[in-house]
Amino acid sequence: MVNQNTIATAALRMSRPTSAFIDTQAFVANYRYAKSLSPGAGALAVVKANAYGHGAVVLARALADGADAFGVACSEEAMELRESGIRNPIVLLEGAFDPAEIDQAAAQGFTLVVHTQSQLDWLLAARPVLPLGVWLKIDTGMHRLGFTPEQLATAHARLAASPNVRDVVVMTHFARADEPDDAATDRQLARFAEAADGIEGPFSLANSAAILAWPATRDDWIRPGIMLYGSSPFDKPHSAAAALAPVMRLESRLIATHDLAAGESVGYGGRYTCDRPTRVGVVAIGYADGYPRHAPDGTPVAVNGRIVPLIGRVSMDMLTVDLSTQAEAKIGDPVQLWGDIVSANEVARRSGTIAYELFTRVNRRVHLVYR
Ligand SMILES: *Cc1c(COP(=O)(O)O)cnc(C)c1O
């Protein structure tokens, strides 16, 4: 077991029982599942933002033998992987932020997304030690990053003719692939096909939602992110997402229990008032650990493996649950906030957010424990 976040002594490490258990085998299995859906395609394992809060170095090491490439947001994230011995190709998904990064990328073997004219100009004007891999991004409807479809042919030809460029993957990104019944993805796909007419590829279109729900988008390279962490990108059940295995179990323990009379309120603002005599449990995790402060009364929490409702406002270091159905629950008993019993998607939905945000907000105070 590795405890990446802990800088204190072993004795201190155990002081607060708030941990995220990370199942590296589930991560590898989810990657294999993504690959199995797209036979023959390369798969860029997206490990940006510290692997969506799961710890990029350990997960990249777990996958190093199998990963076709890793995707990160910036060269700091890519350097962290290189410095820990990861030799796989790494794609910088926002490309270079200034011309100096081109030289660094060449020296480190990073592949650069090119999504603006200035990034393209920097690359063509550079004197890199080795030619770079490039992922040329076009905007087919997301309207965030990328060249227009009309600019693709020219940009592609300039890159292909440059001695600074080793090879070019043409990519785009979907805005609504997590809505399997919405036609927006079909429109983006059609725009891509039209723009890329005459270019042989390779192409990369699909994020997790597209890999799972839009088979026509799985092309030469898929780009799975959230599905690698075992979380469905859809807000409704989807058959292709059922095979995903959760990677993170966020856990803590009960640190106090109380029996309150009807009419008593719990926590800041007295948001929850007991309508009957109520057994209340206090759990050592709060919004400063990354649990959402917006979680409403009734959000599921598992105590001793059984679901009870959250009651009262989430505090910085603690939250409270209704233990009325668990008379025997006591101090020290295990609590799961999300994982295999409570789905992170359900906590996210109730709190008005998505599992991506819950995972990436898990704070460094939470011990990451790898199995
Ligand atoms: C983050 C990211 C992904 C992964 O998206 P998921 O929805 O997590 O699968 C894929 N492609 C790009 C360009 C990204 O930035």
The ligand as an SDF file (V2000), in Angstrom:
LIG
                    3D

 15 15  0  0  0  0  0  0  0  0999 V2000
  -10.9070   15.4480  -20.4400 C   0  0  0  0  0  0  0  0  0  0  0  0
  -10.9500   15.0910  -21.8840 C   0  0  0  0  0  0  0  0  0  0  0  0
  -11.3960   13.8330  -22.2970 C   0  0  0  0  0  0  0  0  0  0  0  0
  -11.9680   12.8060  -21.3600 C   0  0  0  0  0  0  0  0  0  0  0  0
  -13.3300   13.1000  -21.1470 O   0  0  0  0  0  0  0  0  0  0  0  0
  -14.2730   12.1160  -20.2910 P   0  0  0  0  0  0  0  0  0  0  0  0
  -15.6180   12.7230  -20.4060 O   0  0  0  0  0  0  0  0  0  0  0  0
  -13.7480   12.1600  -18.8990 O   0  0  0  0  0  0  0  0  0  0  0  0
  -14.1390   10.7840  -20.9150 O   0  0  0  0  0  0  0  0  0  0  0  0
  -11.3320   13.5350  -23.6600 C   0  0  0  0  0  0  0  0  0  0  0  0
  -10.8800   14.4480  -24.5500 N   0  0  0  0  0  0  0  0  0  0  0  0
  -10.4710   15.6750  -24.1830 C   0  0  0  0  0  0  0  0  0  0  0  0
   -9.9990   16.6400  -25.2160 C   0  0  0  0  0  0  0  0  0  0  0  0
  -10.5060   16.0450  -22.8410 C   0  0  0  0  0  0  0  0  0  0  0  0
  -10.1070   17.2760  -22.4890 O   0  0  0  0  0  0  0  0  0  0  0  0
  1  2  1  0
  2  3  1  0
  2 14  2  0
  3  4  1  0
  3 10  2  0
  4  5  1  0
  5  6  1  0
  6  7  2  0
  6  8  1  0
  6  9  1  0
 10 11  1  0
 11 12  2  0
 12 13  1  0
 12 14  1  0
 14 15  1  0
M  END
$$$$
